[in-house]
């Protein structure tokens, strides 16, 4: 069976496994609303990052270039075979790293990726203008030393800024955070290091599985303009922008987010393939002919 055919069969499997990786400072409780959004035909597998929620940091953890791979390996060991992975923000970076490592060791383990307000590089650069300023990230890093709780609270507020549902989304995130143990401050510092130091753009050419990249039109942390840059780096990727959403569209706009995710998970033809120029893709009517752009939620 060819690799593309295997992806086609998996994305149309009604009993599909979906691995869920949360963002910086959060925990697995943030995914609870997804079961109602996506329906009962998915087996959800929330995995907490090291030092977050119920998962210990496993001291001593050291920073450096191998830290992202270490976090990715931790998640891979807890994940089922032949699953699609959904990673949000920092969790998206970890999921992307996991998919790249799985491609070398066990290509069947990760069959598709959904990257929620995630990016291969979180910090702004001359050739990557749509990203967080290094100064903003440095402020959060410095704040952790004096006030971990307050710093995390400010980061949550920044994630919802500009959203149509900012107040309700922030309330939900604070509630979810309180249902699990507070993240280890050392893990928070390591997570910020990953956001500051990692750049997976050169590795995207090795990503040979269907991928969906979702952004919020009002996101101040990962601007929606990243969608255009993703298409340049990974032409086969599917991208979408949720109007009115900020950094957590699956919480603020669950119906719109679920619609696009459901089409990706249930579509018989992986979006990475796409119709040939000039052809109409009858199996995916929400995709414009000859492109991988979702017509209901166009990219900025």
C-alpha atoms as one frame of an Amber mdcrd trajectory, in Angstrom:
protein
   0.000   0.000   0.000   1.403   3.391  -0.999   1.958   6.115   1.589  -0.621
   8.443   0.011  -3.224   5.681  -0.096  -2.573   4.903   3.561  -3.173   8.544
   4.438  -6.401   8.527   2.425  -7.735   5.518   4.298  -6.741   6.890   7.691
  -8.289  10.331   7.189 -11.588   8.660   6.323 -11.467   6.194   9.234 -14.517
   6.861  11.466 -12.683   5.570  14.546  -9.587   7.663  14.160  -7.121   8.423
  16.958  -6.374  12.080  17.606  -3.407  13.016  19.810  -3.722  16.395  21.531
  -0.733  18.479  22.688  -1.581  21.659  24.643   0.260  24.969  24.663   2.706
  26.671  27.032   1.632  26.695  30.672  -1.638  24.842  30.064  -2.676  21.215
  30.528  -4.885  18.499  29.052  -8.082  19.966  30.545  -8.120  22.578  27.786
  -9.191  19.894  25.281 -12.386  18.829  27.059 -14.717  20.876  24.789 -13.308
  19.163  21.688 -15.316  15.976  22.178 -18.527  17.948  21.659 -17.068  19.941
  18.781 -15.737  17.009  16.762 -18.295  14.361  17.685 -18.049  10.853  19.137
 -16.192   9.116  16.308 -12.713  10.152  17.427 -10.579   8.600  20.135  -8.942
  11.559  21.832  -5.524  11.108  23.443  -4.507  14.227  25.401  -0.812  14.215
  26.281   0.623  16.718  28.730   3.997  18.309  28.132   6.793  17.644  30.632
   6.297  19.617  33.821   2.712  20.510  32.926  -0.422  19.183  34.577   0.074
  15.671  35.901   3.272  14.921  33.954   6.471  15.449  35.961   9.396  17.331
  34.516  11.691  14.357  35.158  14.620  16.311  36.518  17.241  17.040  35.555
  16.048  18.494  32.250  18.674  20.512  30.448  18.187  23.087  27.763  20.015
  23.189  24.476  19.445  22.055  20.907  18.292  18.567  21.908  15.518  19.681
  24.253  12.780  19.887  21.620  13.556  16.357  20.447  13.494  15.157  24.073
  10.025  16.632  24.605   8.861  15.195  21.285  10.171  11.731  22.218   8.331
  11.906  25.547   5.077  12.537  23.706   5.769   9.868  21.085   6.175   7.244
  23.806   2.692   8.065  25.128   0.932   8.180  21.754  -0.881   5.449  19.812
   0.118   4.233  16.369  -1.428   5.633  13.176  -2.816   8.785  14.751  -3.337
  12.347  13.630  -1.711  14.854  15.984  -3.186  18.203  16.973  -0.739  20.643
  18.551  -1.648  24.071  19.867   0.978  26.847  20.004   4.060  25.387  21.771
   2.322  22.013  21.484   2.281  22.522  17.723   6.044  22.983  17.700   6.430
  19.765  19.709   3.990  17.903  17.440   5.868  19.075  14.361   9.158  17.892
  15.852   7.535  14.558  16.741   6.303  14.102  13.168   9.786  14.767  11.799
  11.311  12.234  14.199   8.597   9.670  13.478   9.291  10.016   9.758  12.815
   8.735  10.410  11.944   5.957  12.878   8.333   4.860  12.413   6.577   6.658
   9.540   3.239   5.007  10.318   2.961   6.470  13.826   1.877   9.981  12.802
  -0.431  10.078   9.810  -1.378  13.743   9.779  -0.882  17.040  11.603  -3.187
  19.833  12.706  -1.164  22.843  13.848  -3.335  25.263  15.838  -1.915  28.811
  15.939   1.526  27.262  15.677   4.553  28.197  13.620   7.924  26.637  12.824
   9.569  29.779  14.245   7.920  31.809  17.011  10.408  34.698  17.193  10.645
  37.476  14.625  13.605  37.613  12.236  14.550  39.629   9.171  13.253  36.837
   6.942  10.339  35.984   9.263   8.507  39.219  10.140   5.159  37.700  11.172
   6.166  36.527  14.623   6.552  37.518  18.260   9.151  40.132  19.117  12.183
  38.848  21.055  11.543  41.580  23.639   8.073  40.261  24.453   9.375  36.758
  25.014  12.254  38.066  27.110   9.824  39.933  29.370   7.924  36.741  30.099
  11.168  34.879  30.737  12.333  37.511  33.207   8.930  37.602  34.896   9.060
  33.884  35.653  11.896  34.409  38.100   9.919  36.816  40.272   6.295  35.766
  39.748   5.517  32.518  37.861   1.780  32.679  38.608   1.414  36.303  37.555
   3.516  35.777  34.439   1.366  32.869  33.302  -1.777  34.897  33.978  -0.484
  37.740  31.808   0.366  35.296  29.038  -3.176  33.920  29.088  -4.540  37.438
  28.747  -2.250  38.094  25.789  -3.513  34.952  24.053  -7.126  36.170  23.998
  -6.422  39.835  23.188  -8.463  40.944  20.198 -10.737  37.899  20.166 -14.481
  38.333  19.699 -14.905  36.102  22.747 -11.947  37.322  24.805 -13.588  37.438
  28.241 -15.272  34.036  28.000 -12.175  32.392  26.494  -9.952  33.781  29.253
 -12.386  32.548  31.895 -12.337  29.091  30.335  -8.535  28.957  30.177  -8.168
  30.045  33.802 -10.674  27.395  34.842  -8.823  24.677  32.911  -5.502  25.760
  34.371  -6.890  25.460  37.908  -8.126  21.880  37.420  -4.579  20.456  37.279
  -1.395  21.074  39.270   0.305  24.359  38.444   3.081  23.841  35.886   6.631
  23.502  37.152   8.325  26.942  36.816  11.384  25.174  35.414   9.205  23.650
  32.690   7.757  27.075  31.914  11.280  28.470  31.507  12.275  25.566  29.274
   9.147  26.064  27.179   9.999  29.721  26.622  13.488  28.632  25.611  11.951
  26.395  22.955   9.796  29.233  21.644  12.798  31.542  21.506  15.434  29.209
  20.065  13.739  26.708  17.758  13.472  27.185  14.009  12.010  24.207  12.129
  11.569  25.998   8.813  14.469  24.175   7.105  12.959  20.821   8.118   9.488
  21.421   6.671  10.567  20.049   3.287  10.859  16.626   4.963   7.243  16.667
   6.147   5.502  14.061   3.990   2.101  13.815   5.660  -1.110  15.848   5.317
  -1.048  18.984   7.435  -3.594  21.630   8.360  -2.418  24.947   9.803  -5.104
  27.019  11.529  -4.736  30.630  12.629  -6.830  33.337  14.277  -7.339  36.577
  12.399  -6.718  38.615  15.591  -3.857  36.575  17.042  -1.107  38.828  18.437
   1.309  35.967  19.180   1.236  34.032  15.895  -0.128  36.428  13.263  -2.426
  35.064  10.596   0.067  36.211   7.961   2.100  33.113   8.865  -0.369  31.173
   6.706   1.081  32.720   3.565   4.614  31.921   4.696   3.647  28.319   5.426
   2.350  27.916   1.887   5.678  29.126   0.539   7.645  26.680   2.685   5.202
  23.782   2.384   3.125  24.213  -0.784   1.029  21.118  -0.116  -0.143  22.275
   3.304  -3.732  23.251   4.008  -4.167  26.559   5.815  -7.152  28.364   7.279
  -7.868  31.521   9.250 -10.717  31.774  11.765 -12.228  35.287  11.547 -12.508
  37.030  14.898 -10.358  34.504  16.762  -7.105  35.134  18.593  -4.636  32.515
  19.824  -7.158  29.884  20.951  -9.745  29.550  18.159 -10.821  26.072  19.265
 -12.070  27.670  22.511 -13.376  31.006  21.236 -14.830  29.790  17.934 -15.432
  26.040  18.352 -18.004  25.669  15.567 -15.885  27.319  12.889 -12.739  25.532
  14.016 -14.512  22.184  14.253 -15.911  22.562  10.747 -12.470  22.892   9.173
 -10.906  20.233  11.393 -13.752  17.825  10.681 -13.383  18.289   6.929  -9.659
  17.597   7.205 -10.129  14.494   9.356 -13.003  13.075   7.335 -11.940  14.019
   3.824 -11.235  11.002   1.594  -8.459  12.868  -0.227  -5.614  14.428   1.784
  -5.422  18.165   1.223  -1.695  17.922   0.590  -2.484  16.297  -2.746  -4.981
  18.823  -4.083  -6.571  18.798  -7.541  -4.469  19.525 -10.563  -4.660  23.085
 -11.893  -7.955  23.651 -13.636  -9.637  20.613 -12.081 -12.548  20.703  -9.649
 -12.127  18.721  -6.450 -15.567  17.149  -6.057 -14.549  15.311  -2.884 -13.751
  18.536  -1.049 -16.161  21.263  -2.190 -14.884  23.739   0.419 -11.518  23.844
  -1.326 -11.080  26.185  -4.249 -10.224  24.395  -7.508  -6.494  24.181  -8.085
  -5.543  25.285  -4.583  -5.281  24.195  -0.971  -7.067  27.250   0.430 -10.284
  26.845   2.388 -12.801  29.166   0.760 -14.976  29.710   3.860 -12.091  30.937
   5.985  -9.605  32.473   3.541  -6.046  33.167   4.534  -5.008  36.707   5.270
